[in-house]
C-alpha cells in the first residue's frame, strides 16, 4: 500500500481520537457533584445522574487516559487530570478496604451495591493500574495492582485444572451458582475472563517482571492456544465447565479478531520466541476465519453467530474498533497488503457510520440496515472509551513503525 495512504489512515485515527473521542469524555463524563464519572449518559447527552457506577467503566477510563499519557506525545494536562480522577475514585470508592480487590458496582454516591469480586472486573482493575503506573510512576498504583494479582491467584486460580474460576462473593469465596459476565448460562470458566486477564497480566508484567506472573501469563497464552481457540475452526470457544469442556457453540467474531492481536501482544511481552511464532501463525488463521465468515458486504464485522448457526448482523462499536487493529496486526505479520486495505475500508466506514458528529463519541450499535441505534447509551457500565481509544492509539503506533 502507498505510504501516503498509510499516513492518511494514521492521520484520520489521530484526528478522531483528539477531536471527537477524548473531548467527549473530558467534557461530559466527570461527576462534579458526587465525584467519579456518571454511570450512564444517553446518546443525546441526557445524563442519568442517579445511575449506578460500574467498575469496568471506571477502570477503562483509568486505562484510557493512562494509555494516552504513556503512548502519545500530544497528551495534555486534561488527560492527566482524567487519569488521576479515575485512579483516586478507584482507590477511594471501588477498593474493598476489608477483603481487598474491587467492588463490582457502586450507586451514584459511591456506595457499594454489588460487592462481588467478579474476575472480569478485577482483571480490568489490574490492567488499568499497571498502565497508570507506566504513565505516572505512581508506586502506590503498582502496589495495588500487585495486591489484586495476589488475591486473584489465592482465590480464583484452579490448581487442579489450570485457568481461573468465577465469580466470587464479596469475601472472594467462589459462588456455586454464579452469573458469568455475558450470558445467563452458568459456567465456571469463560473465554472473556481469560482473554482480558491475559491482557491485564501482560501489561502488569511489562512493569513488574515477577516470576509467578510470568508463569501465569505463559499459562494463559498456552490455554488460549491449546483449549480456548478451537483448533479446527480457529474461533474462540465462549464458555467452559470447570474441566475445560466446551459449553457454548456461539461464535463471537469481535472477540476472535480482538483475541488474535492480544495474543500476539502478550507473547511479545513475554519474550519467548518459540511461543511468539506459534501465536503469530494462529493469529493469522483467526483473522482469516473472521474475514471468511463474519464480514458483511459493507465491511463491518457481524456481532456473532449463535448456537443455532444464525448470524446476528447488527454490530457494536467495539467489534469494529478491534477489527481494525487485528487487520493492521495481520498486515504487520505477513506483509500482505490486503489486510491493510481492508483495515482502511473498515476504518472509513467507522468514521462515516459510527462516529457521532452531532453529540460526539461513537454510537453503541449499528443495525443490520446500516443505521445507528439511537436509543443505546453513549456511556454505560459497558460503553467505555477503551476499545475505540485503543484502536486509534494502535493504528497510530503500528503505522508509524
Protein Blocks (a to p, Z undefined) as FASTA:
>chain_A
ZZklmmmmmmmmmmmmmmmmmmmmmmmmpcfkngpjdfbdcfkopacfkbccdfklmmmm
mmmmmmmmmmockbcfklmmmmmmmmmmmmmmmpcfkngpjdfbdcfkopafbfcdcfkl
mmmmmmmmmmmmmmnopaklmmmmmmmmmmmmmmmpcfkngpjdddddfkopacfbdcdf
kbcbdcfbdfklmmmmmmmmmmmmmmoccfklmmmmmmmmmmmmmmmpcfklopacfbdc
fkopafbfbdcfklmmmmmmmmmmmmmmnopaklmmmmmmmmmmmmmmmmmmmccfkopa
cfbdcfkopacfbdcfklmmmmmmmmmmmmmmnopaklmmmmmmmmmmmmmmmpcckngp
jdfbdcfkopacfkbcfbdfklccklmmmmmmmmmmmmmZZ
